[in-house]
């Protein structure tokens, strides 16, 4: 857990670049989906120019059209509305209801699901069964899927007092047909990208009307399973258990659990309905949320409003050891997954236990696959050893600074320089300690308030490190431009502390105040700033990235000035200039935080263990580098240490001589 925390923190400042890379990956994923189905009915007319679009009609006697996009000089299908279902053929053969619209007027209605719904409610309002047979026979092409989704939506909005088991069976059969695992790829081509969201909302809305009597209701289809029952305070507890196939070979389980204590808050009797979808998560990913992977069943629950918390147990579809799960609820208004309504209680390689808060807005829940984090025993060793060495080095650095402070701060320039170094070491030491605390507080059983406090101090401490590095860079710039000596020493010191501590405190305070009331301050899996919901991580990324850029410019100016001084000199002097440049780079790189810039390599090649090792080494041992390049290699500090050591030896020798003389000539007392 501490390794994951270190990687999260080290990668934070380049997260904007990572977001861009993720966007590129999503586009590549989308492109691969588009390549699944190249145009089967000839080519679009005209030259294929990248990103150009063309539309072609569907095969004869099939309403709709197909849209193609040119990618890499080839046409690829991106949308399709071809359909075989119409008001003519969706009803069973003995239906004459279609003719009620009469003659040539019928064509105006054949493509409107609203009209099919009206006809359905006239033909078979008792059981909705007069369209089932032809729907089941229809191909699962994008146009048919879209029409059935709209039909189910319209049925769910028809005023009905109570939906009985027969109607629910018919409704489930229609939904089951388009939830088939073989139809997942076709959802990608539906022009209305939110069709899968509409389907989920429609099924939940229709299930709210389900009438449950004394006997439980169970409607089990392959790709949708509905259970309805009556809750009572006398129950010892209530469980809904599902086992469903996600594909031709795999079955996963899911469980909704309501404890006896929770049932005591429920009016007796009360209705409870639960619905399980094994493929809907993949359909949502394919059609709407390409960058989010659902790793379990999608479980919907319709419960009394008095039930504020329920337990959900999900078996993982992908049981990868290095991918952690996140519990989430589906926001029915904003059509997105939200982590704030769920808490992960327990997780192992097989399943996840979540505690969630159902409501009218949050009815469906599942587990999401967390972003991949590269893990290696080498990185773990680097984390533990690096932090230990860094903390010890920083303590030694501060001890040396305190020991020689009076001797190395006699001039204004040296005083300001050592103020910056001492505060960089202090804030980095604070950040490392709080980082360890935060890593131990992370996990599914974390204490929320303690995690918020630890995250605040980690955020504040690391920002302080960067801002003190910025303060040192500004002093270097002043030295190059010969400006800072015109300002009083007290003003400069006050300005340094305002920048080094005031700015981080302001940013960290505003971040927690703006995001914590809505539970959007923390990540679900760690005590660190949230990204998915509130983008709180930007409060660290933006300042850190900007400071690294400024510091890089500062180092460049130092190199240019050093190199310019050697132009036209002898070969020996040029070699000395190169040595000075190398020394300046070695000293300024850790002191100005330029090692964090190596994180760009881990973003560009996330799968490369070598880049991760280099990045972790440079940053985990930053405290050691500050001790070596900022303190030990400073000739003035070495001279001051020698003087202190020589002075201590001289005092020791005097003390020994005095003691020796006293032992040879003791003072005589009175006779």
N, C-alpha and C positions, 0 to 999 in steps of 0.2 A: 504493500500500500504506500510506503514511503517512497519507493521508486517511482510509482505512478504519479505521486504528488510532485516529485522533483521534475519529472518529464513535463507535467502539466505547466509547472511554473516556468521552466526553461523555455518551453515552446510558446509561452504566452505572448511575448513581445513580437513574435513573427506570425501571430495568429491571423492578421489581415491577409498576409501572403498565403497562409494555409487555406483561408477561405476562398481566395482566388483559385488556388490549385484544386480545391474541392469542387468549385464551380466548373472547372475544366474537366474534372473527372466525371461529373454528372452529365456534362455535355457529351463526353465520350460514351457514357453508358446509354444516353438517349440515342446517340447515333447508332450504337450497336443494335438497339431495339428497332430502329428504323430499317436496319439492314436485314432484319429477319424476313421481311416481306418486300422484295423488290417487285416492280410492276409486272403482273402476270398477263396483262392484256396489251402487249406492245409497249412502245416507247412514247414519251411525250414528244410532240412536234417541236422543232426548233433546237438550237444549240444548247447543250447543257452547260450553263455557267454557274459556278459555285454560288449557293444560296438563292438561286432563282427558283421560282415556284410555278407549277402548272397544274391544271385541273382537268380531269378526264371523266367522261360518263361511265357509269357502271355497265356491265354486260346487258344485252337486250332484255327487256321485260323485268329489269331490276331497278327500282327507283334509287336515286342517290347519285353520288359522285365520289371520286377518289382524288386526293391531293398528293402531289409529288414534290419533293425538294431535291435539288441538285447538290450532291456531296461528292467531292473528289471525282468529278466528271461523270458521275452516274446518277440516274434518277432513283430515288428511294421513296417508297410510300410512307407518308406521315399521317394522313387522315383518310378515313373512309366512312361513308354513310350508306353504303349499299345495304339493302334490306329486301327480304322476301316476304315478310309479314305485312299484311295490309288488312283493312276492314273487310275485304272480300274473303280472305282465306284464314284469318285467325280464329274464326268461330267454326264450330263443328258443322258438318255438311248439311244437317237438317235445319240449320238456322236460316230463317227468311227475314230476320230483323234488319239485315243490311239493306234490303230493298225498300225499307220504309222511307228512305230519303229520296227514292225514285229517280229513274232515268239517268240522264247525263249529270245530274247534280252529285252523284255518288263520288266522282273523282275529287271533289273538293274536300272530302272527308276521309278518304282512304289513308292519308298519311298523318292524320291527327290522332294521337293517343287519347286526347280528351273525348273525341267522338267514339273511339273504341270503348272507353270507360263508360260513356253514356249507354251504348248498346249493351255492354256487359251487365250493367245494373238493370236494364230492361229485360234481358234474356234470362239470366240466372242469378238474381240477387241473393238467393238463399245460400248458394254454395260456391259461386264464382267458378264453377267447373267447366263451363262451356267453351273455354279457350285453352284449357290445359293440354288436351291431346295435341293440338296443332302447334302449340308453343314447344312442347317436348320434341316434336318432329322437326322443328325448324333448325337450320344451321346456326351455330353461335358466331355469326359474323358481326362486325361492329355495328351496323345499322340495326340489326335485330336486337342486339344487346341494349342499345340506346332506347329503342322503342319499348322494350319490356321494362326497363328502368323507369321510364316516364309513366308507363301504365301502372306500375306498382306505386309510384308516387301519387298518381291521381286517385287510385283506390284508397290509399291511406288518408287522403283528405276528404273523402266522401263522408258526410255525417252519418255515423252509426252509433247507436247506443251501446251495444255489446256485440263483440265478435265471438262467435262460437267456435268450437273445435273444427268443424267442417270447413268454415271459411278460412281459418288459419292454415289448415292443411293445403287447401288450394293455393293460398298465397305463398306458402313455403315451397310448393312444387314449382311455381313460376320463378321464384328467386333462386331455387336450387339449380335450375337449368342454366342460368347465366353465371352462377358461382362455380361452375365446374372448373377443375384445375386445368383442363385443356383449353379453356377460353381466356386464360389470363393474358396471353400475348395480344389478343384481339382488343382488349380494353385500352391498349396503348393508342389505337388508331381512332377512337371515338372523338369527334371534334369537341364535344362538351367534356372538358377535362375533369370536371367535378362529378361525373356520373356515378362513380363509386361512392362518393360522399353522399349523394342524393339517395342511393340505394340503402346505405346504412341508416340514414335518418328515416327513410320511409318504412323500413322493416321495424325499427324501434317504435315509430309512431303508431303503426298498425297493431303492434303487440301490446301497446298501452290500453287498447280497447278490448283485449282478450278477456272473456268472461270465464272465471274459474269457479266451479262449484265445489262441493265437498271432495270430489274425487280429483286427484291430480291429472294434468294433461301433459302428454309427452308426444311430440311430433318429431320423428327422427328421419331426416333425409341425409344423404351422403355429405352435403356441403352446407347444411344448415340444420341445427338441432334446437328445438324449442321445448322448454319445460315450464309448466305453470302449476302453482300450488297455493295453498292457504297457510298463512303464518298465524301462529297463536302463541300467547305468552306461556302456555303450558308445554310447548315443545322444548325438548332438551337442547335443541339447536337444529339448524336446517342447512343441508348441503345439496348443491347441484353439481353432479359430476358428469363430465363429458369425455368421450374418447372418440376421436375423429381422424380421418385420413387427410393428410395435407397433400399427398400425391399417391401414385399407384402402389408405392411400397411402404410408406411411412405413416404411422399413427402417432398422435400426440394427445395428451390428456390436459384437461383444465378443470378447475374446481372453484365454485363459489361457496364460501362458508360464512354462515351467520351464527354467532355464538348465542348461548342462552342469555347472557347478560345484555347483549344488544337487542334481543327479542323482547326484553322487559319494557322497552321504550315504545313498542309498536302496539297500536290499537288492535284488539282481538275481535273478530278475525280480520286479517289483511291479506291482500293478494300480492303474490310475488311471481315474476316471470323472468326467466333467464334464457338467453339465446347464445349459441356458440357458432362461430364461423371459422373453419380451418383455412380457407383460402382468401378471405377478404383482406387480410393484412398484405399479402403479396399483390392483390389487385390494387389496393391503395398505393402501394409502392410503385407499381408499374404505370399507373395512370396519373397520379398526383404528386407523390412524395418520393421522388427517385433516389434521394440521398438518405432515406431513413428505412431501415430494415426491421420489420416486425418478426419477432423470433418465437411466437407462440400463438395459441388461439386468440381470436378477438372475442371477448365475452361481454355481452350486453346484459344489463340488469334493469328491470322495472320494479322498484321497491317503494314501500311507504316512505314519505318524506321524513318520518321520525328516525329512520335508520341512517345515521350519519357516517358510520364506518363499517366496512365489510372486509373480509379477508379473501384474497384471490390467490390460487396456486396455479402456476403455469409450468408445464413441462417445456423445456427448450426444444425448438426444432433443430437448430444448429448447436451442438454441444462442444463448441470450440473452447479450449481451456483459457485462451488469452483474450477472449471477448466477454466482457461483463455485460450484465443486463440492466436496463432501466425500466422501472414501472411507470406507466403513463396512462392517462385518460384521454379520450377523444373529445375535443371541444367541438360540439355540434354546430355552433354558430360560426366560429372562425375556421372550421375544417382543418384542424391540425392537432397533433399530439401535444399534451401538456403534462409536464412532470409534477407540477405543484399539487395536484389532487391525490397523488399516491406517494407512498413511502415504502422503500424496499426493506423488508424485515429480515429476510434470510435468502442466501443464494449458495448453490453448489453447482457442480458440473451438469446436473440433470434438470434441476427445476429452480423456480424463484417463488418466494412468498411475498405478496404485496398487501399493504393496507391502503384502501382507497376510499374516497368520499363521493358516493353517487349523488346526482342531482338531475334536474331536468336538462341542464347544459352538458353534464358529464354522465352518460349512460353506458358507454362502451369503454372497455379497458383491455390492455395487453402489455406485453413486454417488448421493448425495443433493444436491438443490438447496439451496444455502445461503440463509439469509434475505436478503430484498431489502435492499440498501443504496443509498439515493438518492445518485447521483453526478452531479456537475456541474462543469464547468471553474471556475465561480465559487467553489465550495466548495474546490476544490484551491488556487486562488490565496489564498483566505482562510486556509487551513491553513498554507501556506508563509510568507506575509507575516506572518500573526498570530503564529506561533511566533517568527519572527525579531525582530519588533518587541517581543514580550513578553520575550524573553531579554535584549535590549539594554536595555529599560526597567528590568528587575529589577536588572541590573548597575549601572545608573546610580542606581537607588533605594538600593541598598546602599552605593554610594560616597558618596552625599550623607549617609546616616545616619552613616557612619563619620566624615565630615568635621565634622559638627556635633554629634556624640554628647555631648560634654562640656557643651555649652551648652543642649541641649534636654532633658537628663535630670537636672536639678538637684533636682526634687521627686520624691517616691515615685510619684505618679500618672503623671507624664510618663515616668518611667523604665520603669514596667511597660507603659505604652502603646507605647513605642518598642521594647521587647523583643518585644512581640507582632508589630508591623509588620515588624521586621527578620527575625524567624523565618518569618513568612508569605512574605515575599519570597524568603528563602533556600530554603525547602522547595518553593515553586512553581518556582524556577529549577532545582532538582534534578529535579523532576518533569518539566519540559519537556525537559531534556537527556536524561533516561533514556527519555522517551517517544520521542524521535527515534531513540535507539539501538534501542529495541524495534521500531520500525517498520521499520528496516533489517534486523533479524534475522528478521522475519516472512516467511512464504512457504513454498512446498512443499519447499525445500531448506534450511530453517533448521537451525541447530545446536541440538539440544534443550537441552543444559546451559546454553548461553549465553542461550537464550530463557527458561529458568526463572529465571536470575539477573536478567535485564532485567525480567521481569514482577514479580519480588519487589520490586525497587527502585522500579518505577513504582507498584506497589500501596502500598508503604510511604511513598513521597514524597507521593502525592496524599492519602493518609490523614493524613499530617502536616500538609498544607495545611489540611485541614478541621478537624483538632483544634486547630491554632493559631488558626483562625478562631473555634472554639468558646471557646477560652481568652480571646480578646479580647471576645467577647460576654458571657462571665461577668464580666469586669472591668467592663464597662458596666453590667451588672445590679447588681454590688456598688456601683458609683458611684451608681446611682439609689436603691438601698436604704440607702446609707451604712453599709456593713458592712466593706468591705475594709480600712479604715484601722486597724481594731482588731488586725489580724494583723501580725506582724513581716515586714519586707521579704524577709528570707532565706527564710521559709516560703512566701511567695507566689511567689517566683522558682522555688523547688524544685517547687512544685505546678504552675506553668505548664509547666516542662520535662517533668515526669512526664506531664502530659496531652498536651503537644504531640508528644513523641517516644516516651514509654513505651507509651502505649496503641496507637499505630500499629504499633510494633515487635512488640508482643505479638500483635495481630490478624494481621499479615502472617506472622509466624513460625508460628503455629498453623495458618493456612490452608495454607501450603506443606507443613508436616509431615503434615497430615491427608490431603491430596489427591494429592501428587506420587508417593508410593509406588505408588499404583494408576493412575498416568498420567492422573489426572483434574484436574490443576492448570491446564493450558493449553487454550486453544481450538485446534481443528484448523487454522484459517485465519490465526491471528494470535498474537503474543506478548502475551496478555492472559488474564484469569481465565476459566475454563470455566464454562458455565452448563448445558448440556444433560445432562451426566452427573453432576456432583458438586455443582452449584449453588455453586461456589466464589465466583462473582461476588457472592453475598449478603454476603461479608465486606467488600465495598466499598459495596454498595448500602445496606445497613441503617445503618451508621454515618453515611454521607454524608447520607442522607435525614433521619435523626434530627437531625443537626447543622443542616441547612438549616431545619428546622422550629423548633428552639430559637432560631436566629439571627433568623428572621422574627418570632418573638415578642418578641425583644429590640428590634428596630427598631420594632415596634408600640408598645412601652412608651415608647421615646424620643419617638416622635411624639405620643403621648398626653400625656406630661409637658410637652413643649414647647407643645402646644396649650392645655393647662390653664392654663399661666402667663399666656397672653394673653387668657383669658376675662374680659370686663368691661373691657378696656382700650380705648383709642382706636383708630380705624380705622388710623392710622399704625402703632401698635404691633402690631395684628393682621397687617398686611401684613408687618412685620418678622418676626413669628412664622412666617408662611407661608414667607418666604424662608429662615429658619433650618431649618424642617422640610425644605424641598426640598434645602438644603445637606446636612443630616444624611443624608437618603436617598441622595444622590449619593455621599457619602463612604463610608457603611456598606455599600452594596450590593456593591461589589467586594471590600471588606475582609472582609465576612462571607460571601462566596460565594453571595449571593442570585441572581446571574445564572444559576446552575445550575438554578434553579427554572423558567426559561423552557423547559427541556427537556420540560416537560409538554405544551406546545403541539405539539412534534414527535411526541409519542406519540399525541395526540388526532387529529392530521392529518398522518400520516406522508408523504403524497404531496405536501405543500405545500413547494415550494422556498423560499418566503419565510420560513417558520418556521425551516427549517434554516439559512438565511443569517443570520437574526437571532441564533439560538442560537450559531452558530459565531463570529460577530463578537464577541458579548459574552464568550465564554469563551476564544477564541484570543488576544484582546487584553487578557486579565485583568491581565497584568503591566503593561501600559501604563496601565490604569485605576488600579492601585495606585500607580504612580509619580505620576500626576496628582493623584488625590483623596487619597491617603494621605501624600504627601510635598510636592509642589510647592504645593498649595493650603493647606498648614498654615502659618499666619502666623508661628509661632515658628520654624519651619525657614527660612522666607524671611528673617526678621530675622537669624537666626544666619548664614545664607549671606552676607547683606549685610555683617555685621560681619567675617566672615572675608575677604571681598573687600576691604573697606575697610582691614582690618589688613594684608592682603597688599600693597595699594597703598601704604600708609603705610611699610611696611618697605622696599618697592621704592624709594620716594622717598628715604628715609634712606640707602639703599645707594648710590643715584645721587649724592646730595650728598656722601657720604663719598668716593666715587670721584673726584668733581670736585675737592674740596678737596685730595685727595692728588696729583692731577695738577698743580694750580697751585702747591702748596707741598710738593714732595717732600722727604723726609727726607735731610738731608745726612750723608754718611759722614765718618769721620775724615780729616784732611788727611794 
